[in-house]
Amino acid sequence: MSKEVYCDTCIIMDLLKNRKSKTGRSLGEEAGEFFTRTINCEFSIVLSTFTFQELDKHMQIEEYNLFLETLKFKNKLKTISYTNEDKNKAKKLKPDHFQDALHIILAEKSKCDYLITQNLVDFITIPRNIPVKKPMEI
């Protein structure tokens, strides 16, 4: 049975925009390797309606729709919706940047095995019961 992984928005952005780290490491390639492993049945991806809202701020739906359709076709994509209650809880957990706390809440709500992100430092202070890792760490 494959692991379920909640994917932070930055991982999708890394892949589709082929982003690099400040030191020049290819985050796009790392994300690509992770999603290849997903397509090859190692993982299932969980994305939230909040993730889609964040993507919409930075990209046109046409830019990421093929990616989503591929995951759906391979039966590797699950979605979870957030509620106002989830958002309010996130704002209490991390008032200065509730978005990261909301991702934690939704990952735990969907009973994922991991949350993946490139921004580990953003999640350090948020109380959680789920491991937070970089894509190449799982």
C-alpha positions as CSV (number, residue, x, y, z in Angstrom):
1,M,0.0,0.0,0.0
2,S,1.4,3.4,-1.0
3,K,2.1,6.1,1.5
4,E,-0.2,9.2,1.5
5,V,1.7,12.4,1.3
6,Y,0.3,15.9,1.8
7,C,2.1,18.2,-0.6
8,D,2.9,21.8,0.3
9,T,2.2,24.2,-2.6
10,C,5.9,25.0,-3.0
11,I,6.7,21.5,-4.2
12,I,4.3,21.9,-7.1
13,M,5.6,25.4,-7.9
14,D,9.2,24.0,-7.8
15,L,8.2,21.4,-10.4
16,L,6.2,23.5,-12.7
17,K,8.5,26.6,-12.6
18,N,11.7,24.5,-12.4
19,R,12.8,26.7,-9.4
20,K,16.2,26.6,-7.9
21,S,17.3,27.1,-4.2
22,K,19.4,30.1,-3.2
23,T,22.5,27.9,-3.5
24,G,21.5,26.8,-7.1
25,R,20.2,23.4,-6.2
26,S,17.5,22.3,-8.6
27,L,14.3,22.2,-6.6
28,G,12.4,21.5,-9.8
29,E,14.4,18.3,-10.4
30,E,13.9,17.1,-6.8
31,A,10.2,17.7,-7.1
32,G,10.2,15.9,-10.5
33,E,11.9,12.9,-9.0
34,F,9.3,12.8,-6.1
35,F,6.4,13.0,-8.5
36,T,7.9,10.3,-10.8
37,R,8.0,8.1,-7.7
38,T,4.4,9.0,-7.1
39,I,3.4,8.1,-10.7
40,N,5.3,4.8,-10.2
41,C,2.9,4.0,-7.3
42,E,5.2,4.7,-4.4
43,F,3.0,7.5,-3.0
44,S,-0.5,9.0,-3.3
45,I,-0.7,12.8,-3.2
46,V,-3.2,14.8,-1.1
47,L,-3.8,18.4,-2.1
48,S,-6.2,20.8,-0.4
49,T,-8.6,23.4,-1.8
50,F,-6.3,25.8,0.0
51,T,-3.4,24.5,-2.1
52,F,-5.4,25.3,-5.3
53,Q,-6.1,28.8,-4.0
54,E,-2.3,29.3,-3.4
55,L,-1.5,28.0,-6.9
56,D,-4.1,30.3,-8.4
57,K,-2.2,33.3,-6.9
58,H,1.0,32.4,-8.8
59,M,-0.1,30.5,-11.9
60,Q,-2.9,30.1,-14.4
61,I,-4.9,26.9,-14.1
62,E,-3.7,25.9,-17.6
63,E,-0.1,25.8,-16.2
64,Y,-0.9,23.2,-13.6
65,N,-4.0,21.4,-15.0
66,L,-2.0,18.8,-16.9
67,F,-0.1,17.9,-13.8
68,L,-3.3,17.4,-11.8
69,E,-4.9,15.4,-14.7
70,T,-1.9,13.1,-14.8
71,L,-2.2,12.4,-11.1
72,K,-5.9,11.8,-11.4
73,F,-5.5,9.5,-14.4
74,K,-3.0,7.4,-12.4
75,N,-5.4,7.4,-9.4
76,K,-2.7,9.2,-7.3
77,L,-4.6,12.3,-6.3
78,K,-6.9,12.9,-3.3
79,T,-8.3,16.3,-2.3
80,I,-9.4,17.7,1.0
81,S,-11.4,20.8,1.6
82,Y,-10.7,23.2,4.4
83,T,-13.3,24.8,6.6
84,N,-13.5,28.1,8.4
85,E,-12.9,26.2,11.6
86,D,-9.6,24.8,10.2
87,K,-8.6,28.3,9.1
88,N,-9.4,29.8,12.5
89,K,-7.5,27.0,14.3
90,A,-4.5,27.7,12.0
91,K,-4.6,31.4,12.8
92,K,-4.4,30.5,16.5
93,L,-1.5,28.1,16.0
94,K,0.6,30.5,13.9
95,P,-0.9,34.0,13.7
96,D,2.0,35.5,11.7
97,H,1.7,32.9,8.9
98,F,-1.4,30.7,9.3
99,Q,-0.9,29.1,5.9
100,D,1.7,26.7,7.1
101,A,-0.4,25.7,10.1
102,L,-3.4,25.2,7.9
103,H,-1.4,22.8,5.7
104,I,-0.4,20.8,8.9
105,I,-4.1,20.7,10.1
106,L,-5.2,19.4,6.7
107,A,-2.4,16.9,6.4
108,E,-3.4,15.5,9.8
109,K,-7.1,15.7,9.0
110,S,-6.6,13.6,5.9
111,K,-4.4,11.1,7.9
112,C,-1.3,11.5,5.7
113,D,1.9,9.7,6.5
114,Y,4.0,12.8,5.7
115,L,3.8,16.5,4.8
116,I,6.5,17.4,2.2
117,T,7.9,20.9,1.7
118,Q,11.2,22.6,0.9
119,N,10.5,25.1,3.8
120,L,11.1,22.9,6.8
121,V,12.0,26.0,9.0
122,D,8.5,27.4,8.5
123,F,7.0,24.3,10.2
124,I,9.3,24.0,13.2
125,T,7.3,26.0,15.7
126,I,3.9,24.5,14.7
127,P,2.7,21.7,17.0
128,R,2.1,18.6,14.9
129,N,1.7,14.8,14.9
130,I,2.9,14.3,11.3
131,P,6.5,14.1,10.0
132,V,7.5,17.1,7.8
133,K,10.1,16.2,5.3
134,K,11.7,17.4,2.1
135,P,10.8,15.4,-1.0
136,M,14.1,13.6,-1.2
137,E,13.9,12.6,2.5
138,I,11.1,10.0,2.0
